[in-house]
Every structure is written in structure tokens, then in C-alpha cells.
Amino acid sequence: MNDILDLLPAERDLPPKAAHAMRARILGSVRPRPARTPRLRAAVAGVVLLAVASGVAAVVWQRPDRSPVQVLAMGPGELSPTLRDAAERCLQWNSPQRQARQSPSEQPVPLSLADLAVAIERGDRTLVLFMNDAGYATCDAESAGTDQETGGHASEPWRHGDWLPGPVQRLLLTSTEHDGGDVSVSGRVSGRVDRLVLDHGDGRSTTARLSGGAFGLMTSDARLKAGNDPELVSYDARGAEIDRRLLFQAEDQLEHCYASPDGKRIYGKPTSGCLPAEKWGR
């Protein structure tokens, strides 16, 4: 299949519309065109808070149709051609120069392809997450049913360094419907977490992939609903459950507060008896 893609005509030698049409015809002859399902892109509370803190900008780019099979990469060496394109564009959108213009009060987060932690592609949806010692950047996108793609991006320094609100810190959550549907989730975990599962709340579950202290997952036909209380569930190396938290709960609304080793509250509501924050398990 990759050899066929290499034989496609150079798009710079043809008018853009003609090049895209020819590419679509060639690809259509070697694989079935995936069925398109109208979707809505909705940001839940955690992403809304991220947008306020970091500034989210809309983006579009041209790309050919994608396979409905999920592709999940946990590093630059695992990227498919289309995910590599998405990752490189995410770096462009979150360049230090653009970060400085969008959030003058924030320290820009310098990132490179070597900092890629999670990249997921399924049909018309993509999610890319970069992380390093300074902070993170993330981009998510979805096809609008044309040859263009729309989405958003954000970048933010780590507020509390390597310290997490317990075993899991969710960095990005997007959903295809305003109250659920399919979701894309990424974040980081502490060293205690050996397995992370999204419990849909209806008897189904999706297992996240973990690598280097990062996680990513993307559901398919999940029909998640906030009323079913879907949860992220963490397990240690012995298989014992160590944490369970609501998927759609914002970080500042966590059930418990979390304190750094010096006793200072750094996450959650200002209540007494905070649990210890946990160190990022890189």
C-alpha cells in the first residue's frame, strides 16, 4: 500500500483541485472509502479550562481520506504518514512565536517531534500530544466531511512540575457530542499505574495505552453519557485498583484535594485532609 502512495502524482505539478481528485480516485481503487458519519465536536469542562488558560486557536488543513482503523503511536518512531503530518503541523501551531502572541503572560513551551507522547488517528479524528520537562502541547482535529479538517490546539507550562493529582492527570478530553458520544483522552500517569481503563458505565470499557508516563485512548461507537458516570480506573502492577475518577469531572472539581510533599495544596478544592500528590512516572 505504501508503494502505491509513493506513485501518486506530485500535487505541485497539477492544479490543487485536480491533484486532490486524482489522488482520491487512485486511493479509492485500492481500498474502500470509509463511511462518513456526521459528528459534532464538543469540548468538555477540562478542555474549556485549558482554553481559558492557554488560548485555543482554530486550524484547518488539506488531507486525503483516512482509514476507519485506529492507529495509535506513543512516540515519533511509530507514526503513520498522516499522523506524522498532523504532529508536524501541531508543532507549527504551537511554535514559541505563536505561543508568545496568543498568551503573552505565559512562558512559551519549546517542543520538537522527539517530545511526541501520544498520537491517535481513527477515521476522521486525530489527537496529538507532546510533553517535556517544560510543559505540553496538544492538538485535536476532525474532518468536516470535505477535504479540509478543523480543530484546535493549546500549549501550557506545567503548573506543578512532575506532581500529579493522584495517579492520573487528564490533559485533553474531547467528545463527539455535547454530553458524550465517542471521546478522545490523553494525559499522564504516576509510576504506580500499570494499567488504565475507561469504564463506559454501561458494561463496556476501553483500555488506554501507556508509555513513558503518558496515556492515550480513543473510543469507537461508545455512546458515552455523562449520566452513566464513565470513569478512568487505574490499576497497579498486581492488578489492584488504585484510583477511580469521573471522566467528565474538571480538575478543579476533583473529589479530593492533593498536596505536594511540603504540605501545600496544589490540586482540587480547598478542603482539609488532602491526599498526597504523586510523581509523574516517566
C-alpha positions in Angstrom: 0.0 0.0 0.0 2.8 2.4 0.8 4.4 1.7 -2.6 1.1 2.8 -4.3 1.1 6.0 -2.3 4.6 6.8 -3.4 3.5 6.6 -7.1 0.8 9.2 -6.7 1.4 12.3 -9.0 3.2 15.2 -7.4 0.5 17.6 -6.4 2.6 20.7 -7.1 2.6 19.7 -10.8 -1.2 19.9 -11.0 -3.9 22.4 -10.1 -4.8 21.7 -6.4 -8.4 20.5 -7.1 -7.3 18.3 -10.0 -4.5 16.8 -7.9 -6.8 16.0 -5.0 -9.4 14.4 -7.3 -6.8 12.2 -8.9 -5.4 11.2 -5.5 -8.9 10.3 -4.3 -9.6 8.2 -7.4 -6.3 6.3 -7.0 -6.8 5.7 -3.3 -10.4 4.7 -3.9 -9.3 2.0 -6.3 -7.1 0.2 -3.8 -9.2 0.5 -0.6 -12.9 1.1 0.2 -13.9 4.6 1.1 -14.8 4.8 4.8 -18.4 5.6 5.6 -18.8 9.1 6.9 -21.0 9.7 10.0 -21.9 13.3 10.8 -20.3 14.2 14.1 -20.2 17.2 16.5 -17.0 18.3 18.2 -17.6 19.3 21.7 -15.1 20.4 24.4 -16.0 19.3 27.9 -15.1 21.2 31.1 -11.5 20.3 31.3 -10.8 21.4 27.8 -12.7 24.6 28.3 -10.5 25.4 31.3 -7.5 24.6 29.2 -8.7 27.0 26.5 -9.0 29.8 29.1 -5.6 29.2 30.5 -3.7 28.6 27.2 -5.6 30.1 24.3 -7.1 27.7 21.7 -6.9 28.6 18.0 -8.9 27.0 15.2 -6.9 25.4 12.4 -7.6 23.7 9.0 -5.5 21.6 6.6 -6.0 19.6 3.5 -5.6 15.8 3.6 -6.9 12.7 1.8 -9.5 10.3 3.2 -8.4 8.1 6.0 -9.0 4.5 7.0 -11.5 3.9 9.8 -9.0 1.6 11.5 -7.4 3.1 14.6 -3.7 4.0 14.5 -2.1 4.8 17.9 1.5 5.9 18.3 3.4 6.5 21.6 6.5 8.1 20.0 7.8 9.6 16.8 9.1 6.2 15.6 5.6 4.7 15.4 3.9 7.5 13.3 1.9 6.7 10.1 2.4 9.3 7.3 -0.8 11.1 8.1 -0.1 11.2 11.9 3.4 12.5 11.2 1.8 15.3 9.1 -0.6 16.0 12.0 2.3 16.0 14.5 4.4 18.4 12.4 1.5 20.8 11.9 0.8 20.7 15.7 4.3 21.8 16.3 3.9 24.7 13.8 0.6 25.8 15.5 2.3 25.7 18.9 5.6 27.3 18.0 7.1 29.5 20.7 6.4 32.6 18.5 2.7 31.8 18.2 2.5 30.9 21.9 4.0 34.2 22.8 1.5 36.1 20.6 -1.5 34.1 22.0 -0.5 34.1 25.6 1.9 36.9 26.3 1.9 36.3 30.0 2.8 32.6 29.7 6.3 31.2 29.3 6.4 29.5 25.8 6.9 25.7 25.8 9.7 24.7 23.3 8.8 21.4 21.8 10.1 19.1 19.0 9.0 15.9 17.3 11.2 14.0 19.8 8.7 15.1 22.5 5.8 13.3 21.0 4.0 11.3 23.6 0.6 10.3 22.1 -0.8 10.3 18.5 -4.1 8.7 17.7 -5.9 8.5 14.4 -9.3 6.9 13.7 -11.2 7.7 10.6 -11.8 11.5 10.6 -10.4 12.1 14.1 -6.8 12.8 15.2 -5.3 13.6 18.6 -1.6 14.6 19.2 0.1 15.3 22.5 3.7 16.5 23.1 5.3 16.6 26.6 8.7 17.5 28.0 10.1 19.0 31.2 8.7 22.4 30.5 5.1 21.6 29.6 2.9 20.2 26.9 1.1 21.0 23.7 -1.8 19.2 22.2 -3.9 19.3 19.0 -7.1 17.6 18.1 -8.9 17.7 14.8 -11.9 16.2 12.9 -13.0 16.2 9.3 -16.0 18.3 8.4 -16.9 15.8 5.6 -14.8 17.6 3.0 -11.1 17.7 2.0 -10.5 20.1 4.9 -10.0 19.4 8.6 -10.9 21.6 11.6 -9.7 21.5 15.1 -8.0 23.3 17.9 -4.6 23.4 19.7 -3.2 24.5 23.1 0.0 24.7 24.9 0.7 25.3 28.6 3.7 25.0 31.0 3.4 22.5 33.9 1.9 24.3 36.8 3.3 22.0 39.4 6.1 20.2 37.6 6.1 16.5 37.9 3.4 16.4 40.6 0.0 14.9 39.6 -3.4 15.0 41.3 -3.1 11.3 42.3 -2.2 8.5 39.9 -3.7 10.2 36.8 -3.8 13.7 35.2 -6.1 14.1 32.2 -4.7 16.8 29.9 -7.2 16.6 27.0 -10.7 15.3 26.6 -12.9 15.9 23.6 -16.2 14.3 22.7 -18.2 14.0 19.6 -21.4 15.1 21.3 -22.1 17.8 23.8 -22.9 15.2 26.5 -20.7 12.3 25.5 -20.7 10.1 22.4 -17.2 9.0 21.4 -14.2 10.5 23.3 -10.5 11.1 22.8 -8.5 11.3 26.0 -4.8 11.8 26.7 -2.7 12.7 29.8 0.0 11.5 32.1 0.2 8.9 34.9 2.3 8.3 38.0 4.8 5.4 38.4 2.2 3.4 40.3 -0.1 3.0 37.3 0.4 -0.2 35.3 -2.9 -0.3 33.5 -5.6 2.4 32.8 -9.1 1.6 31.7 -12.0 3.8 30.7 -15.2 2.3 32.2 -18.0 3.5 30.0 -20.6 3.0 32.7 -22.7 0.7 30.6 -20.8 -2.6 30.9 -18.3 -1.7 28.2 -14.7 -0.4 28.6 -11.7 0.9 26.6 -8.1 0.2 27.7 -5.7 3.1 27.3 -2.2 2.5 26.0 0.6 3.6 28.4 4.2 4.5 27.5 6.7 6.7 29.2 4.3 8.1 31.7 1.8 9.2 29.0 -1.5 7.6 28.0 -4.0 7.9 25.1 -7.2 6.3 24.1 -10.0 6.9 21.5 -13.3 5.2 21.7 -15.4 3.9 18.8 -19.2 3.9 18.8 -19.1 4.2 22.6 -22.1 6.4 23.1 -20.8 7.6 26.4 -23.1 9.7 28.5 -22.3 11.9 31.5 -25.4 10.4 33.3 -23.8 7.0 33.1 -20.8 8.3 35.1 -18.0 7.0 32.9 -14.7 6.7 34.9 -11.0 6.4 34.4 -9.8 3.5 36.5 -6.2 2.9 37.4 -4.5 -0.4 38.4 -1.1 -1.2 39.8 1.3 -3.9 38.6 -0.5 -6.5 40.8 -3.8 -5.8 39.2 -5.3 -4.0 42.2 -7.4 -0.9 41.6 -5.8 2.2 43.0 -7.9 5.1 41.7 -11.3 5.7 40.1 -12.4 9.1 38.9 -15.2 10.6 36.8 -14.2 11.1 33.2 -16.1 14.4 32.7 -15.0 15.9 36.0 -12.8 19.0 35.7 -9.5 19.1 37.6 -10.7 21.8 40.0 -13.8 19.8 40.8 -12.0 16.6 41.9 -13.4 14.8 44.9 -10.2 15.1 46.8 -7.5 17.8 47.1 -3.9 16.8 46.5 -0.9 18.3 48.3 2.9 18.4 47.5 5.4 16.8 49.9 5.7 20.1 51.7 2.0 20.0 52.5 0.9 22.7 50.1 -2.4 22.1 48.3 -1.8 22.2 44.6 -4.8 20.4 43.1 -8.5 20.2 43.9 -10.9 22.1 46.2 -9.5 23.8 49.3 -10.6 21.1 51.8 -8.7 19.6 54.8 -7.0 16.2 54.7 -5.5 16.4 51.2 -4.2 13.2 49.6 -0.5 13.2 48.6 0.2 14.3 45.0 2.0 11.6 43.0 5.1 12.0 40.9 4.9 11.7 37.1 6.1 8.2 36.2 8.5 9.0 33.3 
